Amino acid sequence: KGYIGEFEIIDDHRSGKIVVNLNGRLNKCGVISPRFDCPIRDIETWTKNLLPSRQFG
């Protein structure tokens, strides 16, 4: 069980949008977007390094 309930991907033929329904309350929300190339094989490593621990909020 996490913070994200259901989500809907809206295709507006531009950049697109994602509507997210939250289950609980979040402390702080932001965007993580590293500005450098990352190979697909390293995505899991970067995810573990950049995201907070589970159930933290």
Biopython code that builds the backbone (N, CA, C, O; Angstrom):
import numpy as np
from Bio.PDB.StructureBuilder import StructureBuilder

atoms = [
    (1, "LYS", "N", (0.853, -1.172, 0.000)),
    (1, "LYS", "CA", (0.000, 0.000, 0.000)),
    (1, "LYS", "C", (0.894, 1.228, 0.000)),
    (1, "LYS", "O", (1.804, 1.351, 0.820)),
    (2, "GLY", "N", (0.627, 2.121, -0.915)),
    (2, "GLY", "CA", (1.445, 3.317, -1.022)),
    (2, "GLY", "C", (0.593, 4.565, -1.063)),
    (2, "GLY", "O", (-0.574, 4.555, -0.673)),
    (3, "TYR", "N", (1.189, 5.631, -1.536)),
    (3, "TYR", "CA", (0.514, 6.922, -1.572)),
    (3, "TYR", "C", (-0.276, 7.138, -2.850)),
    (3, "TYR", "O", (-1.199, 7.953, -2.864)),
    (4, "ILE", "N", (0.055, 6.435, -3.920)),
    (4, "ILE", "CA", (-0.621, 6.632, -5.198)),
    (4, "ILE", "C", (-1.741, 5.614, -5.333)),
    (4, "ILE", "O", (-1.512, 4.407, -5.258)),
    (5, "GLY", "N", (-2.955, 6.114, -5.532)),
    (5, "GLY", "CA", (-4.109, 5.242, -5.725)),
    (5, "GLY", "C", (-4.249, 4.876, -7.190)),
    (5, "GLY", "O", (-3.622, 3.925, -7.657)),
    (6, "GLU", "N", (-5.060, 5.616, -7.912)),
    (6, "GLU", "CA", (-5.241, 5.410, -9.341)),
    (6, "GLU", "C", (-4.627, 6.585, -10.090)),
    (6, "GLU", "O", (-4.495, 7.683, -9.548)),
    (7, "PHE", "N", (-4.254, 6.341, -11.340)),
    (7, "PHE", "CA", (-3.756, 7.431, -12.170)),
    (7, "PHE", "C", (-4.293, 7.272, -13.581)),
    (7, "PHE", "O", (-4.615, 6.169, -14.022)),
    (8, "GLU", "N", (-4.383, 8.385, -14.270)),
    (8, "GLU", "CA", (-4.917, 8.409, -15.629)),
    (8, "GLU", "C", (-3.954, 9.190, -16.508)),
    (8, "GLU", "O", (-3.559, 10.307, -16.175)),
    (9, "ILE", "N", (-3.583, 8.596, -17.627)),
    (9, "ILE", "CA", (-2.693, 9.253, -18.581)),
    (9, "ILE", "C", (-3.560, 9.902, -19.653)),
    (9, "ILE", "O", (-4.340, 9.228, -20.325)),
    (10, "ILE", "N", (-3.418, 11.216, -19.807)),
    (10, "ILE", "CA", (-4.211, 11.979, -20.769)),
    (10, "ILE", "C", (-3.323, 12.334, -21.952)),
    (10, "ILE", "O", (-2.302, 13.003, -21.797)),
    (11, "ASP", "N", (-3.719, 11.881, -23.129)),
    (11, "ASP", "CA", (-2.957, 12.156, -24.348)),
    (11, "ASP", "C", (-3.578, 13.355, -25.051)),
    (11, "ASP", "O", (-4.631, 13.239, -25.678)),
    (12, "ASP", "N", (-2.922, 14.505, -24.944)),
    (12, "ASP", "CA", (-3.420, 15.716, -25.598)),
    (12, "ASP", "C", (-2.645, 16.018, -26.882)),
    (12, "ASP", "O", (-2.709, 17.135, -27.395)),
    (13, "HIS", "N", (-1.913, 15.030, -27.402)),
    (13, "HIS", "CA", (-1.111, 15.148, -28.621)),
    (13, "HIS", "C", (-0.025, 16.210, -28.489)),
    (13, "HIS", "O", (0.454, 16.732, -29.496)),
    (14, "ARG", "N", (0.360, 16.528, -27.281)),
    (14, "ARG", "CA", (1.487, 17.426, -27.026)),
    (14, "ARG", "C", (2.427, 16.687, -26.103)),
    (14, "ARG", "O", (2.940, 15.628, -26.466)),
    (15, "SER", "N", (2.664, 17.214, -24.928)),
    (15, "SER", "CA", (3.541, 16.533, -23.978)),
    (15, "SER", "C", (2.783, 15.535, -23.124)),
    (15, "SER", "O", (3.399, 14.652, -22.527)),
    (16, "GLY", "N", (1.455, 15.648, -23.048)),
    (16, "GLY", "CA", (0.651, 14.719, -22.264)),
    (16, "GLY", "C", (0.561, 15.141, -20.816)),
    (16, "GLY", "O", (1.326, 15.987, -20.353)),
    (17, "LYS", "N", (-0.379, 14.547, -20.103)),
    (17, "LYS", "CA", (-0.576, 14.851, -18.688)),
    (17, "LYS", "C", (-0.875, 13.561, -17.949)),
    (17, "LYS", "O", (-1.355, 12.595, -18.543)),
    (18, "ILE", "N", (-0.596, 13.544, -16.665)),
    (18, "ILE", "CA", (-0.928, 12.417, -15.804)),
    (18, "ILE", "C", (-1.687, 12.960, -14.604)),
    (18, "ILE", "O", (-1.186, 13.827, -13.888)),
    (19, "VAL", "N", (-2.903, 12.448, -14.380)),
    (19, "VAL", "CA", (-3.714, 12.828, -13.231)),
    (19, "VAL", "C", (-3.583, 11.713, -12.200)),
    (19, "VAL", "O", (-3.862, 10.551, -12.496)),
    (20, "VAL", "N", (-3.154, 12.071, -10.982)),
    (20, "VAL", "CA", (-2.873, 11.081, -9.943)),
    (20, "VAL", "C", (-3.801, 11.302, -8.758)),
    (20, "VAL", "O", (-3.921, 12.423, -8.263)),
    (21, "ASN", "N", (-4.459, 10.241, -8.299)),
    (21, "ASN", "CA", (-5.257, 10.277, -7.073)),
    (21, "ASN", "C", (-4.402, 9.745, -5.929)),
    (21, "ASN", "O", (-3.856, 8.645, -6.012)),
    (22, "LEU", "N", (-4.290, 10.529, -4.867)),
    (22, "LEU", "CA", (-3.446, 10.150, -3.739)),
    (22, "LEU", "C", (-4.265, 9.487, -2.642)),
    (22, "LEU", "O", (-5.416, 9.855, -2.406)),
    (23, "ASN", "N", (-3.660, 8.499, -1.968)),
    (23, "ASN", "CA", (-4.320, 7.799, -0.864)),
    (23, "ASN", "C", (-4.121, 8.506, 0.467)),
    (23, "ASN", "O", (-4.997, 8.459, 1.331)),
    (24, "GLY", "N", (-3.006, 9.144, 0.637)),
    (24, "GLY", "CA", (-2.694, 9.769, 1.921)),
    (24, "GLY", "C", (-2.211, 11.185, 1.736)),
    (24, "GLY", "O", (-2.385, 11.785, 0.675)),
    (25, "ARG", "N", (-1.614, 11.701, 2.760)),
    (25, "ARG", "CA", (-1.117, 13.069, 2.759)),
    (25, "ARG", "C", (0.386, 13.059, 2.512)),
    (25, "ARG", "O", (1.106, 12.238, 3.081)),
    (26, "LEU", "N", (0.853, 13.958, 1.676)),
    (26, "LEU", "CA", (2.274, 14.051, 1.370)),
    (26, "LEU", "C", (2.895, 15.204, 2.134)),
    (26, "LEU", "O", (2.267, 16.244, 2.330)),
    (27, "ASN", "N", (4.141, 15.012, 2.567)),
    (27, "ASN", "CA", (4.867, 16.079, 3.244)),
    (27, "ASN", "C", (5.320, 17.144, 2.250)),
    (27, "ASN", "O", (5.127, 18.337, 2.483)),
    (28, "LYS", "N", (5.913, 16.719, 1.157)),
    (28, "LYS", "CA", (6.427, 17.637, 0.158)),
    (28, "LYS", "C", (6.479, 16.895, -1.168)),
    (28, "LYS", "O", (6.795, 15.706, -1.207)),
    (29, "CYS", "N", (6.174, 17.581, -2.234)),
    (29, "CYS", "CA", (6.151, 16.942, -3.542)),
    (29, "CYS", "C", (6.945, 17.799, -4.515)),
    (29, "CYS", "O", (6.815, 19.023, -4.526)),
    (30, "GLY", "N", (7.754, 17.160, -5.316)),
    (30, "GLY", "CA", (8.543, 17.884, -6.292)),
    (30, "GLY", "C", (8.878, 16.986, -7.469)),
    (30, "GLY", "O", (8.430, 15.841, -7.533)),
    (31, "VAL", "N", (9.657, 17.499, -8.387)),
    (31, "VAL", "CA", (10.036, 16.763, -9.583)),
    (31, "VAL", "C", (11.513, 16.435, -9.508)),
    (31, "VAL", "O", (12.332, 17.282, -9.150)),
    (32, "ILE", "N", (11.843, 15.216, -9.843)),
    (32, "ILE", "CA", (13.243, 14.811, -9.929)),
    (32, "ILE", "C", (13.536, 14.577, -11.400)),
    (32, "ILE", "O", (12.977, 13.668, -12.013)),
    (33, "SER", "N", (14.404, 15.388, -11.961)),
    (33, "SER", "CA", (14.751, 15.224, -13.370)),
    (33, "SER", "C", (16.236, 15.516, -13.551)),
    (33, "SER", "O", (16.623, 16.671, -13.732)),
    (34, "PRO", "N", (17.058, 14.491, -13.505)),
    (34, "PRO", "CA", (18.486, 14.727, -13.716)),
    (34, "PRO", "C", (18.736, 15.232, -15.131)),
    (34, "PRO", "O", (18.139, 14.740, -16.088)),
    (35, "ARG", "N", (19.603, 16.194, -15.256)),
    (35, "ARG", "CA", (19.871, 16.823, -16.548)),
    (35, "ARG", "C", (21.102, 16.222, -17.219)),
    (35, "ARG", "O", (21.948, 16.953, -17.736)),
    (36, "PHE", "N", (21.206, 14.913, -17.215)),
    (36, "PHE", "CA", (22.294, 14.251, -17.895)),
    (36, "PHE", "C", (21.791, 12.914, -18.417)),
    (36, "PHE", "O", (20.759, 12.412, -17.973)),
    (37, "ASP", "N", (22.522, 12.348, -19.356)),
    (37, "ASP", "CA", (22.122, 11.071, -19.942)),
    (37, "ASP", "C", (22.285, 9.949, -18.932)),
    (37, "ASP", "O", (23.254, 9.908, -18.174)),
    (38, "CYS", "N", (21.330, 9.050, -18.936)),
    (38, "CYS", "CA", (21.358, 7.900, -18.037)),
    (38, "CYS", "C", (20.979, 6.663, -18.849)),
    (38, "CYS", "O", (19.872, 6.594, -19.383)),
    (39, "PRO", "N", (21.879, 5.690, -18.948)),
    (39, "PRO", "CA", (21.530, 4.473, -19.686)),
    (39, "PRO", "C", (20.397, 3.709, -18.998)),
    (39, "PRO", "O", (20.202, 3.820, -17.788)),
    (40, "ILE", "N", (19.667, 2.946, -19.778)),
    (40, "ILE", "CA", (18.526, 2.201, -19.235)),
    (40, "ILE", "C", (18.975, 1.248, -18.138)),
    (40, "ILE", "O", (18.249, 1.054, -17.163)),
    (41, "ARG", "N", (20.138, 0.656, -18.272)),
    (41, "ARG", "CA", (20.591, -0.317, -17.268)),
    (41, "ARG", "C", (20.863, 0.335, -15.912)),
    (41, "ARG", "O", (20.917, -0.365, -14.901)),
    (42, "ASP", "N", (21.038, 1.678, -15.866)),
    (42, "ASP", "CA", (21.327, 2.377, -14.609)),
    (42, "ASP", "C", (20.106, 3.055, -13.992)),
    (42, "ASP", "O", (20.236, 3.703, -12.953)),
    (43, "ILE", "N", (18.933, 2.925, -14.593)),
    (43, "ILE", "CA", (17.747, 3.623, -14.088)),
    (43, "ILE", "C", (17.390, 3.163, -12.684)),
    (43, "ILE", "O", (17.060, 3.987, -11.832)),
    (44, "GLU", "N", (17.451, 1.864, -12.429)),
    (44, "GLU", "CA", (17.098, 1.345, -11.101)),
    (44, "GLU", "C", (18.051, 1.884, -10.035)),
    (44, "GLU", "O", (17.617, 2.201, -8.927)),
    (45, "THR", "N", (19.324, 1.991, -10.349)),
    (45, "THR", "CA", (20.302, 2.539, -9.400)),
    (45, "THR", "C", (19.986, 3.993, -9.079)),
    (45, "THR", "O", (20.011, 4.388, -7.914)),
    (46, "TRP", "N", (19.687, 4.800, -10.103)),
    (46, "TRP", "CA", (19.359, 6.210, -9.881)),
    (46, "TRP", "C", (18.056, 6.368, -9.117)),
    (46, "TRP", "O", (17.918, 7.279, -8.302)),
    (47, "THR", "N", (17.092, 5.478, -9.379)),
    (47, "THR", "CA", (15.823, 5.529, -8.653)),
    (47, "THR", "C", (16.058, 5.317, -7.166)),
    (47, "THR", "O", (15.489, 6.028, -6.337)),
    (48, "LYS", "N", (16.888, 4.348, -6.825)),
    (48, "LYS", "CA", (17.178, 4.071, -5.410)),
    (48, "LYS", "C", (17.931, 5.225, -4.757)),
    (48, "LYS", "O", (17.721, 5.511, -3.579)),
    (49, "ASN", "N", (18.803, 5.887, -5.507)),
    (49, "ASN", "CA", (19.601, 6.979, -4.941)),
    (49, "ASN", "C", (18.811, 8.278, -4.788)),
    (49, "ASN", "O", (19.031, 9.021, -3.831)),
    (50, "LEU", "N", (17.898, 8.562, -5.713)),
    (50, "LEU", "CA", (17.218, 9.852, -5.726)),
    (50, "LEU", "C", (15.916, 9.880, -4.941)),
    (50, "LEU", "O", (15.557, 10.920, -4.387)),
    (51, "LEU", "N", (15.203, 8.766, -4.880)),
    (51, "LEU", "CA", (13.908, 8.758, -4.207)),
    (51, "LEU", "C", (14.071, 8.458, -2.722)),
    (51, "LEU", "O", (14.979, 7.722, -2.336)),
    (52, "PRO", "N", (13.206, 9.018, -1.888)),
    (52, "PRO", "CA", (13.280, 8.729, -0.450)),
    (52, "PRO", "C", (12.844, 7.295, -0.160)),
    (52, "PRO", "O", (12.376, 6.583, -1.048)),
    (53, "SER", "N", (13.005, 6.894, 1.074)),
    (53, "SER", "CA", (12.641, 5.531, 1.453)),
    (53, "SER", "C", (11.139, 5.321, 1.316)),
    (53, "SER", "O", (10.368, 6.280, 1.271)),
    (54, "ARG", "N", (10.741, 4.085, 1.251)),
    (54, "ARG", "CA", (9.319, 3.752, 1.091)),
    (54, "ARG", "C", (8.531, 4.180, 2.316)),
    (54, "ARG", "O", (9.028, 4.143, 3.442)),
    (55, "GLN", "N", (7.281, 4.589, 2.071)),
    (55, "GLN", "CA", (6.341, 5.017, 3.107)),
    (55, "GLN", "C", (6.804, 6.276, 3.846)),
    (55, "GLN", "O", (6.315, 6.565, 4.938)),
    (56, "PHE", "N", (7.730, 7.015, 3.270)),
    (56, "PHE", "CA", (8.216, 8.240, 3.904)),
    (56, "PHE", "C", (7.281, 9.406, 3.644)),
    (56, "PHE", "O", (7.005, 10.193, 4.549)),
    (57, "GLY", "N", (6.787, 9.528, 2.408)),
    (57, "GLY", "CA", (5.876, 10.620, 2.054)),
    (57, "GLY", "C", (6.625, 11.689, 1.398)),
    (57, "GLY", "O", (6.045, 12.706, 1.018)),
]
sb = StructureBuilder()
sb.init_structure("model")
sb.init_model(0)
sb.init_chain("A")
sb.init_seg("    ")
for serial, (resi, resn, name, xyz) in enumerate(atoms, 1):
    if name == "N":
        sb.init_residue(resn, " ", resi, " ")
    sb.init_atom(name, np.array(xyz, "f"), 0.0, 1.0, " ", f" {name:<3s}", serial, name[0])
structure = sb.get_structure()
